[in-house]
Every structure is written in structure tokens, then in C-alpha cells.
Amino acid sequence: MIEQQIKSAIRDIHDFPKPGIIFKDITPILKDPVLCDAISTAFLDKIKDMQIDAVAGIESRGFLFGLTMATKLGVPFIPVRKAGKLPYSVNQKIYELEYGTATIEIHTDAFEPGNRILIHDDLLATGGTVTATSELIKEMGGHVAGFSFVVGLSFLKGLEKISAISDNIVVLADY
């Protein structure tokens, strides 16, 4: 049921950010507080058996439901940001993209070594950013408890890539 509600709300933007791409725009979901609450509830129901010490949300749309989950779980929220956006001391990870490289950062004091971190983003495509986030969390002494996504694009094989990191993967709407 939640999958159909999400799919009904998402709009497709053709040729964004470049020709040939069909962008799955989740911003219409944000206009519907009842749907937002239903999404948060669905996530919490699906992750209830995971031991989670913190939720890491990937910039920027991963902040939306990531913070909500962390708050409802009573655990810290960890913003994972692009290079140069966090004001304090950071650890960073440079990773490959299909068209170059990117860098993500997490504050050095974001979590304690040994903490189990749920990594959240709005959309799972190829899995590159969440894999880099996983590697950075591990390098900082954390453990990946699992992953959560509002949308998954299964044809891009990201799920296959991240399943080697954790088999605790929640995707509410898959295409």
C-alpha cells in the first residue's frame, strides 16, 4: 500500500539532470504530511528489529526522513555531506562516479566507535554514494546496521552492490 502511495506522488522529470535520465522527484511527497507520516511509520516498522545507534542521512534528501527516523528512534542523526559543507573537523571519503570523483564527509565526533549506523537516502540508484558512506563509517570504527531508501531503481543494480555490505535493506517503492 505505501509503495503505491509513494509512486502516485512521485513525478518523473525527463532529461534531468542530463538528457536520457528520468529523475524521480520526491518533492511532491513533502506537500502531503499524511503521506510523510505514513512513510516514517513504514520505515520504523521495517527497521524495528535492527539494532541502531544512529541514523546517517546522505545530503540532502536523505536528511528528510533520516532525521525523522532518528528522532523517533531516540538516536543521533549524522549528516553525510559533500566536501566543504561541514563546519567542524571531518573524515572524508573520495569515491568514483561514472563521470569523475566526489567526496563525502562526516564530522569526526559524529558517533562512537562500535556504533551501529543505519544509512538512509531518498533514492538507491547505482549504490556508489551509499557504498562510500559505508566505507567511511567503517573507517571511523562504526558498523553498518542497514540501509533505508524511499525509492529504489532496481534496474541500476545498486541493491546488488550494497547487499554485500548488509542484508538489512529497506526500499519502500521499487522501480
Phi and psi in degrees as a GROMACS rama.xvg file:
@    title "Ramachandran Plot"
@    xaxis  label "Phi"
@    yaxis  label "Psi"
@TYPE xy
-62.8384  -34.6654  ILE-2
-60.4549  -44.5979  GLU-3
-67.11  -37.348  GLN-4
-62.8607  -42.9546  GLN-5
-63.8547  -48.0563  ILE-6
-62.6365  -33.7266  LYS-7
-68.8017  -29.9002  SER-8
-85.5  -30.9393  ALA-9
-70.1022  139.876  ILE-10
-112.852  145.414  ARG-11
-90.7811  129.828  ASP-12
-112.68  110.985  ILE-13
-77.0155  142.293  HIS-14
61.8337  36.0783  ASP-15
-128.824  131.723  PHE-16
-84.7074  -0.34826  PRO-17
-148.895  162.903  LYS-18
-54.5373  138.256  PRO-19
94.5321  -13.9491  GLY-20
-93.4951  138.102  ILE-21
-110.113  106.131  ILE-22
-80.9084  129.725  PHE-23
-90.3451  103.842  LYS-24
-89.6263  113.274  ASP-25
-88.377  -4.56692  ILE-26
-60.1314  -30.0094  THR-27
-61.06  -27.3635  PRO-28
-59.1838  -37.3444  ILE-29
-68.4827  -15.6194  LEU-30
-80.4421  -8.19388  LYS-31
-118.713  93.1674  ASP-32
-62.164  -28.4304  PRO-33
-68.0429  -42.8617  VAL-34
-67.1025  -41.2045  LEU-35
-58.0471  -43.359  CYS-36
-65.069  -40.3617  ASP-37
-63.6689  -38.8817  ALA-38
-64.6647  -46.5948  ILE-39
-59.1177  -44.029  SER-40
-63.1223  -42.2088  THR-41
-61.9564  -44.169  ALA-42
-59.5718  -49.4446  PHE-43
-61.3151  -37.4639  LEU-44
-64.7772  -39.4689  ASP-45
-79.2318  -22.1649  LYS-46
-104.632  3.46286  ILE-47
-58.0646  -27.4723  LYS-48
-92.8315  -3.35842  ASP-49
-81.7145  141.148  MET-50
-86.0178  112.852  GLN-51
-124.84  124.882  ILE-52
-97.7951  -19.6625  ASP-53
-164.012  159.258  ALA-54
-117.062  126.345  VAL-55
-102.826  120.368  ALA-56
-105.007  132.112  GLY-57
-88.4208  131.59  ILE-58
-52.4814  138.973  GLU-59
-108.263  -28.6914  SER-60
-70.9481  -17.0938  ARG-61
-70.1769  -14.1396  GLY-62
-73.1417  -29.1176  PHE-63
-60.5521  -61.2712  LEU-64
-90.6422  -20.7511  PHE-65
-61.3987  -46.0858  GLY-66
-65.4368  -40.8676  LEU-67
-60.4139  -45.9921  THR-68
-61.7391  -46.7538  MET-69
-58.4417  -45.2082  ALA-70
-61.6219  -46.6043  THR-71
-68.9016  -28.9842  LYS-72
-81.0865  -16.0007  LEU-73
73.3598  33.8457  GLY-74
-124.527  162.523  VAL-75
-65.3081  154.499  PRO-76
-107.629  133.628  PHE-77
-113.346  111.309  ILE-78
-77.1707  127.802  PRO-79
-103.865  116.297  VAL-80
-122.689  163.736  ARG-81
-68.3252  157.053  LYS-82
-54.4016  137.345  ALA-83
84.6682  4.76186  GLY-84
-100.843  -18.376  LYS-85
-95.6639  136.634  LEU-86
-84.258  -12.8102  PRO-87
-108.696  -178.07  TYR-88
-57.9121  135.009  SER-89
-129.972  157.612  VAL-90
-105.485  144.972  ASN-91
-134.427  160.03  GLN-92
-135.27  125.362  LYS-93
-97.3508  133.66  ILE-94
-139.839  161.193  TYR-95
-84.4416  138.828  GLU-96
-113.899  169.316  LEU-97
-66.4468  -16.1611  GLU-98
-125.393  18.81  TYR-99
150.085  -141.668  GLY-100
-130.062  162.608  THR-101
-140.588  163.225  ALA-102
-131.385  133.594  THR-103
-115.692  156.171  ILE-104
-138.377  150.997  GLU-105
-135.28  139.268  ILE-106
-56.649  141.816  HIS-107
-62.588  -25.0163  THR-108
-105.839  23.6613  ASP-109
-68.3277  -30.5265  ALA-110
-156.746  165.45  PHE-111
-89.4725  145.449  GLU-112
-54.9909  139.154  PRO-113
93.1662  -14.0108  GLY-114
-64.2458  147.182  ASN-115
-99.2259  119.554  ARG-116
-112.117  128.368  ILE-117
-88.5321  126.549  LEU-118
-98.7721  125.557  ILE-119
-123.571  139.441  HIS-120
-145.651  165.014  ASP-121
-72.4786  -33.1242  ASP-122
-143.438  136.103  LEU-123
-103.959  117.085  LEU-124
-110.781  -99.3487  ALA-125
-84.8052  -15.0479  THR-126
87.9935  3.68299  GLY-127
-63.4801  -46.9265  GLY-128
-70.2556  -40.9669  THR-129
-70.4557  -30.9733  VAL-130
-66.1231  -44.8594  THR-131
-62.0601  -40.9991  ALA-132
-61.4778  -42.6607  THR-133
-59.3288  -45.4492  SER-134
-63.3087  -41.934  GLU-135
-64.7568  -43.6833  LEU-136
-59.896  -43.7492  ILE-137
-63.9989  -43.0752  LYS-138
-61.1265  -29.1395  GLU-139
-87.4266  2.87421  MET-140
94.7127  6.46634  GLY-141
-92.1113  171.969  GLY-142
-121.535  141.731  HIS-143
-85.0464  112.575  VAL-144
-77.9719  -29.2353  ALA-145
164.623  -172.388  GLY-146
-133.63  150.729  PHE-147
-141.775  141.375  SER-148
-143.087  142.875  PHE-149
-69.8662  -44.8177  VAL-150
-128.174  142.59  VAL-151
-125.683  138.823  GLY-152
-108.178  83.7374  LEU-153
-60.8195  -27.0552  SER-154
-66.6554  -14.4067  PHE-155
-93.2465  -0.19655  LEU-156
68.537  17.6844  LYS-157
-64.7166  -36.2991  GLY-158
-60.0083  -42.5127  LEU-159
-61.5618  -40.0512  GLU-160
-65.5695  -44.7863  LYS-161
-85.3346  -15.0033  ILE-162
-65.0653  -20.4144  SER-163
-72.7106  -20.797  ALA-164
-86.1372  -44.8919  ILE-165
-155.792  142.959  SER-166
-94.1791  3.47366  ASP-167
-88.7272  87.5066  ASN-168
-128.251  124.941  ILE-169
-114.102  122.945  VAL-170
-126.968  117.902  VAL-171
-79.8363  -33.0345  LEU-172
-137.908  117.552  ALA-173
-109.827  138.556  ASP-174
